[in-house]
Amino acid sequence: MSTLLQIQDLHKRFGDNEVLKGIDLSVGEGEVVALIGASGSGKSTLLRCINGLEEPTRGSILYRGEKVTPQNLNEVRRHIGMVFQRFNLFPHLTALGNVTLAPLKVLGRQRADVENEARELLADVHLSDKANAYPSELSGGQQQRVAIARALALRPSIILFDEPTSALDPELVGEVLEVMRELAGSGMTMIVATHEIGFAREVASHVIFLDGGRILEDGRPAEVLAAPREARTREFLARVLRG
Amino acid sequence: MLAGLASAQGYVDAVRSRGELVISTDATYPPFEVVKGDRIVGFDVDVGTEIARELGVKVRWINQEWAGVLGSLESGKADLVMAGVTITEERKKKGYLYSQPYFLSGQVIVRRKGDSRIEEPGDLKDKTVSVQAETTGQFAVDRIGVPKERQLRFDQIQDGLMDLRNGKSDACVGDLPTVQALIREGYPELELAGPVFVKENLGIVAWKSHPELISHVNRALDRMMVDGRYAAFYKKWFDETLTADIVGELDRQESAGSPVPEVSDSPAPSTSTAEPVRSGSAFTFRWDLLGEALPLLLRGAGLTLQLTFLSLVFGITGGLALALTRISALPILKPLAVAYVEAVRGTPLLMQIYVIYFVLPVIGIGLSPFVAGVLALSLNAAAYSSEIFRAGIESIDAGQMEAARSLGMGHGMAMRWVILPQTVRRVLPPLTNEGVALLKDSSLVSVVALAELMRVGKQLATDAGSPTTIYLTVAVIYLAMTLPLTWLVRRLEARMGTGGRR
């Protein structure tokens, strides 16, 4: 199993507030990493640093052994997709337009090919019939599935999920997790910041518990979720599972 | 208010019981009337003050733009006009009463010193000539046969002289005493080319219903001529001794009936020759005037549309570029863009137009009035629309840019395909308002002698006899231009709104 992503001594500071205090992490091909931890523990910031949406204060990120720099960032981003908590679909484009935009503009590919692939991707997320719908005409769950198809359109090696179900009504969470489960089953490498412990237990190959900007616990779901070593982890899990 | 008194018996009695004589003028006309400090002074002012004294009342001066001076008689805002007004048959027909001639003036040609191409009126035929709009200077130039396209008609004679000095016009035509005074005060680069080529008598003007007032004015003038007050003022303001010859010529001209070479007001004066003396107040709408005025006004409206359209295209393009620069992190350009926007928004458009047309030639950039007008309006629109764009771009959720960047798009590509398409929809309403404002603001470029709608309206209103009719028509034409614009964009918004709601 080759290493896709390596994070070394990653620090991120916003003014006086140090959100990440030295993260070391390595993600292999086909792995599904679940990032759990309380709000403010640094999950989102870590994902945003990986994608270059935030610039790390210190430390480095290596993609396939190569350091990510401002110069190669756009190139690297083609291989690292991102799904946001609030979907961030482009409201002026249809579902199909959202999925095809990057392959058309970033890769400069032929429209016919791109649209065929986009329709297949929309079928994969169970939205074949919504290709011509605008985001405003879709439910939250449908929007998030379009966003997943959009992230897949560049055929990335990794997809980052930033709490993808947190902004959804409870009854819509299932359809999104279902798509993610299928994606993991197809061998996609994923890093998922989530509060869905059940999903992590079932799908993740690896669970990381972040606390106060540090990795407190790191291991297989059975270890971290069923038999946490740290008191902080136990407290967190108790709180999340009760809620 | 004064108009009400006008119909009463004994207008002069009414003036006396009011205690003041109201005289309208345009104090940009030395040595007749000019502002010094906080007072209006000049030959007319001295003569007018004496006339009021003869009537036993105080005098109050209304200082306004020439375009509105004669109209103030009809509307009853003033009793008399003293503004170096030339006596013409045309004006008489429009209902103005003149006093006896009180000054012999005439039109002269001004050229840049030593410019031997300009010697006599005939030389002007193929030259560009600046004049003051709707004055006998303009009429004289009309009569020489200088086509309209090569006449630069300014609101003030000073602007015409400045234009000549800047090398944009070849000659300027105006009243001898005024032009002489102005050249002496501030235009050493200019000189008179030849003597007076059209002699004119100046008169004091009243509205047609007040002949009694005019006869009082004439009696006052006679007394001043006899007792030496007139001669003293003449010496004071024209730096010449009043000779018997001058007085004699004044008398002779008058007694000869209409010896002054008649100057036609418009290219087709015959249309109004047979018209009866007009009646009715200034506030009636005169359909008969519309036939002459409407084609001219519509031509002005055409220019207004051209100015507005070009300035909007350039202004919006420039505004977008400025906005993108302002939200960028470019080291030198960004502060420059900020400074530019603040400078333009913090100064009046009128001043910007003046600078572009009258000041830039000093450093060697001479622009035609049209180019200067479009440039000034474009630069102005760019500053204002850049703020609209900036607000529009900043109103787009930050997640949109992040999503675009996470898909590997560069900043520019994300702007082009994600942010701007959403911005356009949001800025359309404020941009339309900017367009409407620009259309109205385009009237300000009339100061550089562009005959756009408002300017044509003002010119027609000066002499037409019914400013109300002209200005109402102008207002209707402006509305006819702005309302469809508003309507069009509302439609456009509605159409775009069917897709891509948030």
Chai-1 contact restraints between the chains, C-beta under 6 A:
chainA,res_idxA,chainB,res_idxB,connection_type,confidence,min_distance_angstrom,max_distance_angstrom,comment,restraint_id
A,N51,B,S406,contact,1.0,0.0,6.0,A-B,restraint_1
A,L53,B,E402,contact,1.0,0.0,6.0,A-B,restraint_2
A,N74,B,G408,contact,1.0,0.0,6.0,A-B,restraint_3
A,N74,B,G410,contact,1.0,0.0,6.0,A-B,restraint_4
A,R77,B,G408,contact,1.0,0.0,6.0,A-B,restraint_5
A,R78,B,G408,contact,1.0,0.0,6.0,A-B,restraint_6
A,M82,B,S406,contact,1.0,0.0,6.0,A-B,restraint_7
A,R86,B,G399,contact,1.0,0.0,6.0,A-B,restraint_8
A,N88,B,G399,contact,1.0,0.0,6.0,A-B,restraint_9
A,N88,B,A403,contact,1.0,0.0,6.0,A-B,restraint_10
A,F90,B,V418,contact,1.0,0.0,6.0,A-B,restraint_11
A,P91,B,G500,contact,1.0,0.0,6.0,A-B,restraint_12
A,P91,B,R502,contact,1.0,0.0,6.0,A-B,restraint_13
A,H92,B,P421,contact,1.0,0.0,6.0,A-B,restraint_14
A,H92,B,Q422,contact,1.0,0.0,6.0,A-B,restraint_15
A,H92,B,G500,contact,1.0,0.0,6.0,A-B,restraint_16
A,A102,B,L407,contact,1.0,0.0,6.0,A-B,restraint_17
A,K105,B,M413,contact,1.0,0.0,6.0,A-B,restraint_18
A,K105,B,W417,contact,1.0,0.0,6.0,A-B,restraint_19
A,V106,B,G408,contact,1.0,0.0,6.0,A-B,restraint_20
A,V106,B,M409,contact,1.0,0.0,6.0,A-B,restraint_21
A,Y134,B,G500,contact,1.0,0.0,6.0,A-B,restraint_22
A,S136,B,R501,contact,1.0,0.0,6.0,A-B,restraint_23
A,S136,B,R502,contact,1.0,0.0,6.0,A-B,restraint_24
